[in-house]
Amino acid sequence: MMPGMANRWLALALVFVARMSMGVQFQAVASVAPLVVTDLGVSYAQIGWLIGIYMLPGVFFALPGGVIGQRLGERRLVVVGLALMVVGGATTAWAGSFTVAVAGRVVSGIGAVLMNILLPKLVADWFVGRELSTAMALLLTSWPVGLGIATATLGGVAAATSWRTAMLATSALAGLGLLAMLVFREAARTEAPARAALVAHDVRLGVAGGFAWGCFNASLVTVAAFGPGLLIARGLPLGEAGRIVSLAIWLTMLSVPLGGLLSDRVGRPTLLITVGSLIAAGATLLVPAWSHAGLAFALVGLAVGPPPGPLMSLLPRALPAERVTTTFGVFYTVFYVMMALTQPAAGFVRDRAGDPAAPIVFGAAVMAATVIGLAIFRRLERAA
């Protein structure tokens, strides 16, 4: 791949496809949950574990994965990660028990975290000094695109065939991402990357920032995961319920880039994160209250737009460049903890309350907690 504008945008497109497959595979269980409950005889709390455990390997692999990728080559490790996603998706598809399904999700999750933590670095190498913010914003949208595709289509696929077919489709998409990364070529590096050891202050900032980012994302995923169940309880078929919930996810592809642009123009990231998170929490509470489901989910998708850009900019703005990469390892470790634990907690809330609206209310509370993480981050930043 020769240097040039066309090539760096092609590189971004290939990375986009690879990362999108992670969003599809993560959301797959939620999209076919009612069928899995019936077939495997599991509870909704166990469904929550199947959803959330996909993120659990990030707790253990976020930091070492970055070190290994730096030594062996980021692209090579991304290819390994996608291969694990293919194997893990197939294992889950053919699972005859909850235990085997968990094993498949863990294998997929290991592959996903190895890929996810290294793709931003590959993009940054191509776009350093040239449209970097735009490239990163587009990379972030690959996740909601994957969630939206899964939510809108996999329920219908499962209803027409089986939930196992839908899970196999996620392996096929991961295989497509693998092929994309085999075509991908890393940008030429002009200098060795700077390295810096973690210090206590950086760790604290990483924990606070990761908590805020984890709360924000876990809330949106909870709505996407348990929203179809709420609509099915109101009498909608699985496929239609998934398409309605996907409205929220599709609209984030518009609202998130616009939110980042607004943050750059206004220059008040703390205000946008605080107000945006609270408005998004309020919009989430409207989902079980409104009879017009499509409008309610669309409002959520628009409301979550402003915070992501400034949230992901917290560490780069607070720390010297040579200390950002290592601190992001801590940031993503906490993020993965939040993502892994929130979904089973939401499933537990649903089982205990016996109300399909309960996980949505829980998700609104998690969204509001984003503000707590931000407040801690700012206090630590000022104390430095």
C-alpha positions as CSV (number, residue, x, y, z in Angstrom):
1,M,0.0,0.0,0.0
2,M,1.6,3.2,-1.2
3,P,1.4,6.4,0.8
4,G,-1.4,8.8,-0.1
5,M,-4.8,10.0,0.8
6,A,-6.7,7.2,-1.0
7,N,-4.6,4.5,0.8
8,R,-5.1,5.9,4.3
9,W,-8.9,6.0,3.7
10,L,-8.9,2.5,2.3
11,A,-6.9,1.4,5.4
12,L,-9.6,3.0,7.6
13,A,-12.3,1.2,5.6
14,L,-10.7,-2.2,6.2
15,V,-10.3,-1.5,9.9
16,F,-13.9,-0.4,10.0
17,V,-15.1,-3.7,8.6
18,A,-13.0,-5.6,11.1
19,R,-14.2,-3.7,14.2
20,M,-17.8,-3.7,13.0
21,S,-17.7,-7.5,13.2
22,M,-17.1,-7.2,16.9
23,G,-20.2,-5.1,17.4
24,V,-22.3,-7.7,15.5
25,Q,-20.9,-10.6,17.5
26,F,-21.3,-8.9,20.8
27,Q,-25.0,-8.1,20.2
28,A,-25.9,-11.4,18.7
29,V,-27.0,-13.1,21.9
30,A,-29.2,-10.2,22.8
31,S,-30.8,-10.3,19.4
32,V,-31.8,-13.9,19.7
33,A,-32.2,-14.1,23.5
34,P,-35.8,-15.4,23.6
35,L,-34.9,-18.4,21.4
36,V,-31.8,-19.2,23.4
37,V,-33.8,-19.1,26.6
38,T,-36.2,-21.7,25.2
39,D,-33.7,-23.9,23.5
40,L,-31.0,-24.1,26.3
41,G,-33.4,-23.6,29.2
42,V,-31.5,-20.6,30.7
43,S,-32.6,-17.6,32.7
44,Y,-32.4,-14.0,31.7
45,A,-29.6,-13.6,34.2
46,Q,-27.7,-16.3,32.4
47,I,-28.5,-14.5,29.1
48,G,-26.9,-11.4,30.7
49,W,-23.8,-13.4,31.5
50,L,-23.6,-14.6,27.9
51,I,-23.8,-11.0,26.7
52,G,-21.5,-9.5,29.3
53,I,-18.8,-12.3,29.4
54,Y,-17.8,-11.4,25.9
55,M,-16.2,-8.3,27.4
56,L,-14.7,-10.0,30.5
57,P,-11.4,-11.0,28.8
58,G,-10.7,-7.4,28.3
59,V,-10.1,-7.2,32.1
60,F,-7.1,-9.5,31.7
61,F,-5.9,-8.9,28.2
62,A,-6.2,-5.1,27.7
63,L,-2.8,-4.3,29.2
64,P,-0.8,-7.4,28.1
65,G,-2.4,-7.3,24.7
66,G,-1.0,-3.9,24.0
67,V,2.5,-5.0,25.0
68,I,2.4,-8.2,22.9
69,G,1.0,-6.3,19.9
70,Q,3.9,-3.8,20.2
71,R,6.4,-6.6,20.1
72,L,4.9,-8.9,17.6
73,G,3.2,-6.3,15.4
74,E,-0.3,-4.9,15.8
75,R,-1.7,-6.3,12.6
76,R,-0.5,-9.8,13.3
77,L,-2.2,-9.8,16.6
78,V,-5.4,-8.3,15.1
79,V,-5.5,-11.2,12.6
80,V,-5.1,-13.7,15.5
81,G,-7.9,-12.0,17.4
82,L,-10.3,-12.2,14.4
83,A,-9.5,-15.9,14.0
84,L,-10.4,-16.5,17.6
85,M,-13.7,-14.6,17.0
86,V,-14.5,-17.0,14.1
87,V,-13.8,-20.1,16.3
88,G,-15.6,-18.7,19.3
89,G,-18.7,-17.7,17.3
90,A,-18.9,-21.2,15.8
91,T,-18.5,-22.8,19.2
92,T,-21.4,-20.8,20.6
93,A,-23.6,-21.6,17.6
94,W,-23.2,-25.4,18.2
95,A,-23.4,-25.2,22.0
96,G,-25.7,-27.7,23.6
97,S,-25.5,-26.3,27.1
98,F,-24.9,-23.0,28.8
99,T,-21.4,-24.0,29.8
100,V,-20.3,-24.6,26.2
101,A,-22.0,-21.4,25.1
102,V,-20.0,-19.5,27.8
103,A,-16.8,-21.1,26.6
104,G,-17.5,-20.0,23.0
105,R,-18.2,-16.4,24.1
106,V,-15.0,-16.3,26.1
107,V,-12.9,-17.4,23.1
108,S,-14.7,-14.8,21.0
109,G,-14.2,-12.1,23.6
110,I,-10.4,-12.8,23.8
111,G,-10.2,-12.3,20.1
112,A,-12.3,-9.2,20.2
113,V,-10.2,-7.5,22.9
114,L,-6.9,-8.2,21.1
115,M,-8.4,-6.6,18.0
116,N,-10.1,-3.7,19.7
117,I,-7.2,-2.3,21.7
118,L,-4.9,-2.3,18.7
119,L,-7.0,-1.1,15.8
120,P,-7.0,2.6,17.0
121,K,-3.2,2.4,16.9
122,L,-3.2,1.2,13.3
123,V,-5.5,4.0,12.3
124,A,-3.5,6.6,14.2
125,D,-0.3,5.5,12.4
126,W,-2.0,6.3,9.0
127,F,-3.7,9.5,10.1
128,V,-1.1,11.1,12.4
129,G,-1.2,14.9,11.6
130,R,-3.9,14.4,9.0
131,E,-7.6,14.2,9.8
132,L,-6.9,12.2,12.9
133,S,-10.0,13.3,14.8
134,T,-12.2,12.6,11.9
135,A,-10.7,9.1,11.4
136,M,-11.1,8.2,15.1
137,A,-14.7,9.4,15.1
138,L,-15.5,7.2,12.1
139,L,-13.7,4.3,13.7
140,L,-15.9,4.7,16.8
141,T,-19.0,4.5,14.7
142,S,-18.1,1.0,13.6
143,W,-19.3,-0.3,17.0
144,P,-22.8,1.0,16.8
145,V,-23.0,0.0,13.1
146,G,-22.3,-3.6,14.2
147,L,-24.8,-3.3,17.0
148,G,-27.4,-1.9,14.6
149,I,-26.9,-4.6,12.0
150,A,-27.2,-7.4,14.6
151,T,-30.3,-5.8,16.3
152,A,-32.0,-5.2,13.0
153,T,-31.3,-8.5,11.2
154,L,-30.3,-11.4,13.5
155,G,-33.6,-11.7,15.2
156,G,-35.3,-12.1,11.8
157,V,-32.7,-14.6,10.7
158,A,-33.1,-16.6,13.9
159,A,-36.9,-16.5,13.6
160,A,-36.7,-17.8,10.0
161,T,-34.0,-20.4,10.6
162,S,-32.6,-20.8,14.1
163,W,-30.6,-18.8,16.6
164,R,-27.6,-21.1,15.8
165,T,-27.7,-19.9,12.2
166,A,-27.6,-16.3,13.4
167,M,-24.6,-17.0,15.5
168,L,-22.8,-18.7,12.6
169,A,-23.4,-15.5,10.6
170,T,-21.3,-13.6,13.2
171,S,-18.4,-16.0,12.6
172,A,-18.7,-15.4,8.9
173,L,-18.6,-11.7,9.4
174,A,-15.5,-12.0,11.6
175,G,-14.0,-14.1,8.8
176,L,-14.7,-11.2,6.4
177,G,-12.9,-8.9,8.9
178,L,-10.0,-11.3,8.9
179,L,-9.7,-11.2,5.2
180,A,-9.8,-7.4,5.3
181,M,-6.9,-7.3,7.8
182,L,-4.9,-9.7,5.6
183,V,-5.2,-7.1,2.8
184,F,-4.4,-4.2,5.3
185,R,-0.9,-2.9,5.4
186,E,0.5,-0.9,8.3
187,A,1.7,2.7,7.7
188,A,5.4,3.3,7.5
189,R,6.8,4.6,10.8
190,T,9.3,7.4,10.9
191,E,10.3,7.0,14.5
192,A,10.1,4.5,17.4
193,P,7.0,5.0,19.6
194,A,7.7,6.7,22.9
195,R,7.3,4.5,26.1
196,A,6.5,5.6,29.6
197,A,5.9,3.6,32.8
198,L,2.6,4.0,34.6
199,V,2.5,6.2,37.6
200,A,-0.1,6.3,40.4
201,H,-1.7,9.5,39.2
202,D,-2.1,8.1,35.6
203,V,-3.7,4.9,37.0
204,R,-6.2,6.9,39.0
205,L,-7.1,9.0,35.9
206,G,-7.4,5.8,33.8
207,V,-9.8,4.2,36.4
208,A,-12.0,7.3,36.6
209,G,-12.1,7.9,32.9
210,G,-12.7,4.2,32.2
211,F,-15.5,4.1,34.7
212,A,-17.3,7.0,33.0
213,W,-16.8,5.6,29.5
214,G,-17.9,2.1,30.7
215,C,-21.1,3.5,32.3
216,F,-22.0,5.4,29.2
217,N,-21.5,2.4,26.8
218,A,-22.9,-0.2,29.2
219,S,-26.1,1.7,29.5
220,L,-26.6,1.9,25.7
221,V,-25.8,-1.8,25.4
222,T,-28.4,-2.6,28.1
223,V,-31.1,-0.7,26.1
224,A,-30.1,-2.6,23.0
225,A,-29.9,-6.0,24.7
226,F,-33.1,-5.8,26.8
227,G,-35.2,-3.5,24.6
228,P,-36.4,-6.3,22.3
229,G,-37.7,-8.2,25.3
230,L,-39.7,-5.2,26.4
231,L,-41.3,-4.9,23.0
232,I,-42.0,-8.6,22.7
233,A,-43.8,-8.5,26.0
234,R,-46.0,-5.8,24.4
235,G,-46.9,-8.2,21.6
236,L,-44.4,-7.5,18.8
237,P,-42.6,-10.3,17.0
238,L,-38.9,-10.8,17.5
239,G,-37.8,-9.4,14.1
240,E,-39.9,-6.3,14.3
241,A,-38.8,-5.7,17.9
242,G,-35.2,-5.8,16.9
243,R,-35.7,-3.4,14.0
244,I,-37.4,-0.8,16.3
245,V,-34.6,-1.0,18.9
246,S,-32.0,-0.7,16.2
247,L,-33.3,2.8,15.5
248,A,-31.5,4.0,18.6
249,I,-28.2,2.5,17.4
250,W,-28.5,3.7,13.8
251,L,-29.1,7.3,14.9
252,T,-25.9,7.2,16.9
253,M,-24.0,7.1,13.6
254,L,-25.3,10.6,13.0
255,S,-25.5,12.0,16.6
256,V,-22.1,10.9,17.8
257,P,-20.0,12.5,15.0
258,L,-22.2,15.7,15.3
259,G,-21.6,15.6,19.0
260,G,-17.9,15.5,18.6
261,L,-18.1,18.4,16.2
262,L,-20.2,20.3,18.7
263,S,-17.7,19.7,21.4
264,D,-14.8,21.0,19.3
265,R,-16.8,24.1,18.4
266,V,-18.2,24.9,21.9
267,G,-15.0,23.9,23.8
268,R,-16.9,22.9,26.9
269,P,-16.4,19.1,27.2
270,T,-17.4,18.8,30.9
271,L,-20.7,20.6,30.3
272,L,-21.5,18.5,27.2
273,I,-20.7,15.2,29.0
274,T,-22.7,16.1,32.1
275,V,-25.8,17.5,30.3
276,G,-25.6,15.0,27.5
277,S,-25.4,12.0,29.9
278,L,-28.3,13.2,32.1
279,I,-30.5,13.9,29.0
280,A,-29.7,10.5,27.7
281,A,-30.6,8.9,31.1
282,G,-33.9,10.8,31.0
283,A,-34.6,9.7,27.4
284,T,-33.9,6.1,28.4
285,L,-36.5,6.3,31.2
286,L,-39.1,7.3,28.5
287,V,-38.6,4.0,26.7
288,P,-40.9,1.9,29.0
289,A,-43.2,4.9,29.6
290,W,-44.1,5.8,26.0
291,S,-46.5,3.8,23.9
292,H,-44.8,4.9,20.7
293,A,-41.7,2.6,20.9
294,G,-40.1,3.8,17.6
295,L,-40.1,7.4,18.7
296,A,-38.8,6.6,22.2
297,F,-35.8,4.6,20.9
298,A,-35.1,7.2,18.2
299,L,-34.9,9.8,21.0
300,V,-32.3,7.7,22.9
301,G,-30.2,7.5,19.8
302,L,-30.2,11.2,19.3
303,A,-29.7,12.0,23.0
304,V,-26.5,9.9,23.4
305,G,-24.6,11.9,20.7
306,P,-22.8,14.6,22.6
307,P,-20.8,12.7,25.3
308,P,-18.7,10.1,23.4
309,G,-16.3,12.5,21.7
310,P,-15.3,14.5,24.7
311,L,-15.2,11.3,26.9
312,M,-12.6,9.7,24.6
313,S,-10.6,12.9,24.7
314,L,-10.3,13.1,28.5
315,L,-6.9,11.3,28.7
316,P,-5.2,12.8,25.7
317,R,-6.1,16.3,27.0
318,A,-5.0,15.6,30.6
319,L,-1.7,13.8,30.0
320,P,1.5,14.2,28.0
321,A,1.5,12.2,24.7
322,E,4.1,9.7,25.9
323,R,1.9,8.6,28.9
324,V,-1.4,8.3,27.1
325,T,-1.0,4.8,25.6
326,T,-0.2,3.1,28.9
327,T,-3.0,4.9,30.7
328,F,-5.4,3.9,28.0
329,G,-4.6,0.3,29.0
330,V,-6.0,1.0,32.5
331,F,-8.9,3.0,30.9
332,Y,-9.9,0.0,28.8
333,T,-9.5,-2.5,31.6
334,V,-12.0,-0.7,33.7
335,F,-14.3,-0.2,30.6
336,Y,-14.3,-4.0,30.1
337,V,-15.1,-4.6,33.7
338,M,-18.1,-2.3,33.5
339,M,-19.3,-3.9,30.2
340,A,-18.9,-7.4,31.5
341,L,-20.8,-6.9,34.8
342,T,-23.6,-4.5,33.8
343,Q,-25.4,-7.0,31.5
344,P,-25.7,-9.8,34.0
345,A,-26.8,-7.2,36.6
346,A,-29.5,-6.0,34.2
347,G,-30.6,-9.6,33.7
348,F,-30.7,-10.2,37.4
349,V,-32.9,-7.1,37.8
350,R,-35.3,-8.4,35.2
351,D,-35.5,-11.8,36.9
352,R,-36.1,-10.3,40.3
353,A,-38.6,-7.7,39.2
354,G,-40.4,-9.9,36.8
355,D,-40.8,-6.8,34.6
356,P,-39.2,-6.5,31.1
357,A,-39.0,-2.7,31.7
358,A,-36.7,-3.1,34.8
359,P,-33.4,-3.5,32.9
360,I,-34.2,-0.3,30.9
361,V,-34.7,1.7,34.1
362,F,-31.4,0.1,35.4
363,G,-29.7,1.2,32.2
364,A,-30.9,4.8,32.8
365,A,-29.3,4.8,36.3
366,V,-26.0,3.5,34.8
367,M,-26.1,6.2,32.2
368,A,-26.5,8.9,34.9
369,A,-23.5,7.4,36.8
370,T,-21.3,8.6,33.9
371,V,-21.4,12.0,35.6
372,I,-19.9,10.5,38.8
373,G,-16.9,9.1,36.9
374,L,-16.4,12.5,35.2
375,A,-16.5,14.4,38.5
376,I,-13.9,12.1,40.0
377,F,-11.7,12.5,36.9
378,R,-11.8,16.3,37.0
379,R,-11.0,16.3,40.7
380,L,-8.0,14.1,40.2
381,E,-6.9,16.2,37.3
382,R,-7.0,19.4,39.4
383,A,-5.2,17.7,42.2
384,A,-2.2,16.9,40.0
